[in-house]
């Protein structure tokens, strides 16, 4: 037997009050009789029948005390522990990934799990140490060794499920380390994912259920000459066939609706031609309600930046010119000597190949190829070349990790603190990229003609990456994110702090600093707004966060229970409160009956 | 007494009643009651053959004319009977919504009235532990007013001690003794009965009990107060306590009945809720104590 709370025991003082009342009430009524002769005999006989007679005499008092006791006990919310569990150290791991928002009946898997766990906690003996971990995008300890049941319950009630994906197995190492510190620890994993507990002592409350669920995996677009072609991919990730409509919205206006009929596991691509090229947000939506609603909507932002103006100042760099020709959305202006260079002309990106003007342009991003010392960095002696390779995976070396090239000689660039290398030549860091005072720059320290890098198939890709890196001058690197994904922010250094508004219109202020901290609050799907005030002007960008349907939408399988056992059952104690209240009412009725009969 | 004990209607009914006696009267006064001895009176009893020495005046000459034999007419000799009415005036009689004391006085009045109407004598003896009144002796129909006055002056206080008091009373000759009491003191009753029997009395015990004593409605935690003895007793009456009381009451009445039978007394239980006519007509006539003319 355990009790949810003990303070109502104070009410037991009222029992003394009832007894006192009866004692005071004991004032006997005076009755005249002509003679006591007969009554003396009656008294002897009545007395012989005590204590039963005594009980009869005070039956109302006993009943009232009994009612009080039952009521007080009902306030304590007693729970029987028959079949219940006892824990010394209990670690509760709640899966808070998007799939836990899937419904079982009227409530979500997470809510179901939470209710069961609350029952379990109520049925545990007071004094068990309970640790609560959430496993969403990452594992986090929400409560460490809580003892107060109310606090624990409150904490559990406050837990929130996100739309992000995550791997519950990642929590195992955390559980393992916490288990080691607590003797007799047991962990309960509330999840809908299947995984192995390995050496962790505990059980899995697997809430995975076969359900009905279709998801939009992608809404993508391609800007064409006269229109935008949109393609959407919809999958039936439930156990039943799915029938419903897919609606495409452009800036909240419905554009087209297509009917779908998907059998379990089937995916389909639907394409649309949208004539209006001014749409900024496409939204796909599945009309039919299913067990997981979060993956029924998908946003796609349309980036329609005007083409970037690039100045290529090069004497005869045909390779660079050719590579730039493959990059879409740029306009290249070629100048072959400083004489033809006009400082007043503004460009988005400047590429200085072997030549640098006396004063660097005030605005725009920069690529330096084999240039001498300038305002931004210092160039040293020429060094004998060697084999070049990628330093590490970063935005410039994306998809060209395996490139290997030869260089005859290169310039020794003195690495400034804001520069990061992306290419090594020999063992030396040679090529750099970075951002200074809000301007991005890339430094290649060798003549392209003295290297076979230009002959490698990866070269155009690298140029593409470079232009991409330099051309994104907004706060956001990109517009489409998956829930849980971190958002890289590139704010204007002259601006104020960045404010991010979630779909629920909650504001999060990101302090301006360099390097800028990533925003990790994309926990729910929807449109987020990012704002920064720069010199009285409010810059505003949006980003779309979509549900990680490929990882979190599956509802085809029934949950296999912990370690092959039957369905995980929390043998929680039974709450005796309703029984006690019913008993109190019954006794009250008996009391009324006796009282009525007596009077 | 503050109440009017007798009303006119009641007396009208009693006018036609006459008391008969079971036992022969042995008194010097001639009265309106039959004696077992034949004598001179107007009431014919029997014939018998004449034998020398008989009173010539009582020869039935008509019968001689018819049978040619001398027959004497025999008449019942009428003698005056003496009724002793003992009234318990202890405090215990002053009880009940319909007061036992008043009831006893009314009953005594009624009996006296009948007795006087029958040309018999009545002696009233109120008794309790404190008082030892000699009472009054009345004869003649006109004496009823004195009796009423006397009865009305009686007060109920003190305790019962029938034997001590009754024994001191001057009871002479045979007669009828009616005792009106609640008889809560059984031991004393026995002595009284022995004494009266010894005095040659035909005894009639009238136990006067109120409805509150016969069917008490007491319940709960009580402090019982004995109004006679001024004793108190705490008692809790629940459940079957009342049934126990009734059993005890039955035993008590049975004891009195047994005692009455043993000493040849007549026992009458009078509930104060009963009306007097019922007691007089039913109880007294059915037992042959009184009859209609």
Interface residues (C-beta under 8 A of the other chain):
Chain A: X26 X28 X29 X30 X31 X32 X33 X34 X35 X36 X37 X38 X39 X40 X41 X42 X43 X45 X46 X49 X53 X56 X57 X598
Chain B: X91 X92 X93 X95 X96 X100 X182 X184 X210 X213 X218 X219 X220 X221 X222 X223 X224 X225 X226 X227 X228 X229 X231 X233 X234 X235 X236 X237 X238 X239 X240 X241 X244 X245 X248 X249 X252
